[in-house]
Amino acid sequence: MLRPLLMINRMKQQHQTLEQIKHHFPPLHNVNQTHRQGLSSMDKLALWITEHVGTMTFFMLIFFWTLTWLSWNTLAPSQLRFDPFPAFVLWLFISNMIQIFLMPLIMIGQNLQSRHSELRAEQDFTINLKAEAEVEEILRHLENQSEKILIILSKIEELEKKHV
């Protein structure tokens, strides 16, 4: 993080061409691709689960599974009920097991997503520093051109006054 700031300070002290500015910054790469390539198969599974558990489809699946389970064990004929009302012990056990397994997987997925976000933020920061340096150099060039244009205009005015 400090390296780009030091580069910016050095560049502010001296006029540089855009090629020199580009030379001071590392070449850009696709952090999304780099991040994906560094993931193990278990990381990819955790990300897949994290992305799919947080959807309405998953919510509806759990909701209808629960509704079906509780309805069946409340309204079906007594001999067909397998998880007796009001405790629904088997349903509670299965629901708790789902929660116990999903919770750490979701946390792992969120940690991976957080790392990915940090990589993107670092690259965005570097790009912004580079853009700032380029814009400052362009502005310096424009100011220089404006000064030269003013000098040229004043010389033209002097010449016109001499000829009049």
Beta strands, then each sheet from edge to edge (+ up, - down):
end
